[in-house]
Amino acid sequence: MTVATGSELKPDLSNWNAENPATWDPKRAWWTLTITTYTMFVSFSTWYVVSAVAPRLNEIGFALDPGQLYWIVAIPGLSAGLLRLVFMFLPPILGSRTLVVLSSLLLLIPLLGWTFAVRNSDTPFWVLMVLAFCAGIGGGTFSGFMPSTSYFFPKRLSGTALGLQAGLGNFGISFIQLLTPWVVGFGLFGTAALTPQYSDAEGGYIWLHNGGLVLIPWVLLAAVVAFIYIRRVPVKANFRDQMDIFRLKHTWIQTVLYVMGFGLFSGLSAQTALLIKNLYGGPAAGGPNGMLFAFIGPAIGALVRAAWGPLCDKFGGGVWTLTGAIGMLIGCVVTTIFLIPGDVAHFPGFITGILIIFFFSGLVNAGTFKQMPTIFPKRQAGGAIGFTASIAAFGPFFVGILLSTVGPVPFFIWSVILCAVCVWLAWWYYVRPGAEAKS
């Protein structure tokens, strides 16, 4: 690792050190955070564009069975987890500027792909799977952006900075799920050549391709602004240097905690609409409309995560990680109790449990991302953030696969057990009197 120091900040940021007021520019740090948070917002929107589009594919002529739809929605979670294992090593190798610009341009692959794929109902299943995998690029960027952002801020502000970036970035999940049902209702300006598709459910035409198309200008804007403004700070390490985080016990403990917090958050964000439809039948069968509830939970979790950053800086992350784990445990128990397929009368209890899980996941996610910059040195903290985020990003994949194979009841029982284990980990290692890593 290389971190230069000096009496005052140089224009090229070659002696940037956020812990030294003389070599830290707060204005540049906050502007960099603003740009990378915006880019993460459109990245997460891209990641979840599949979950917003896939449930409507059969309306426009596709013939996909429920298992295939589960796979299409789950695959972006698999690819995001795999790609995060790559992105986590890139910040000290590429630098922030190159990383953000390159990541933004890569988002064009899934966005353009889905724009044209949905226009032909003969598009093979394997092509949809490839495009779903490519959408995971949006989720993969997280493990590059978050460590990169941690380089720009002192530890005393890490909870606020990372909480804002992750929380507002996560809001991209809700944004695309809320935006898509509206934007598919008309032709976007300047795209009249892209004719709509006939929807059996709507009894008319929809522009389902707009789900991907609408994000393309905002992705290009992110790349341009990042190229103009963002600069590299002097935190450098090669691949070998970064492997030392795997010898640290707290890397693995934090990974388990974040798998609970973000793994369940991201997995349920992708699968809630399909889960509600499969359990209660949807509006045509007298059940609730899952798409109306799909964006609420992710929005709650994202906003809580952003709002709790300053509280984590003030009181420490450990206590909020513990509080969130207890809340998620309660939410999983409530959901399991009311998880009675086909009985619409139990839906209010079911959705209450789901929303409790989402709310307290925000506390866990904010708490852990305050803990890691506190527990580890700056470069190791970046690596630990990237790795824990990589593993948790498999959430949409494993949640989808478990729901489709073992069923909802075993899945939520497993979630109860996971949350109980995490309550003990947070209490024993970070919060109890005499804990070895108060954070």
Protein Blocks (a to p, Z undefined) as FASTA:
>chain_A
ZZdddfbdcfklpmgcfklmklccfklmmmmmmmmmmmmmmmmmmmmmmmmmmmmmmmno
pacdfklmmmmmmmmmmmmmmmmmmmmmmmmmnommlmmmmmmmmmmmmmmmmmmmmmpm
kbcfklmmmmmmmmmmmmmmmmmmmmmmmmmpcfklmmmmmmmmmmmmmmmmmmmmmmmm
mmmmpccehilmmccdddfklopacdfklmmmmmmmmmmmmmmmmmmmpccddddcdfkl
mmmmmmpmklmmmmmmmmmmmmmmmmmmmmmmmmmmmmnopjmnopacfklmmmmmmmmm
mmmmmmmmmmmmmnojklmmmmmmmmmmmmmmmmmmmmcghiamlmmmmmmmmmmmmmmm
mmmmmmmmmmmmmmpcfklmmmmmmmmmmmmmmmmmmmmmmmmmnomklmmmmmmmmmmm
mmmmmmmmmmmghiabdZZ
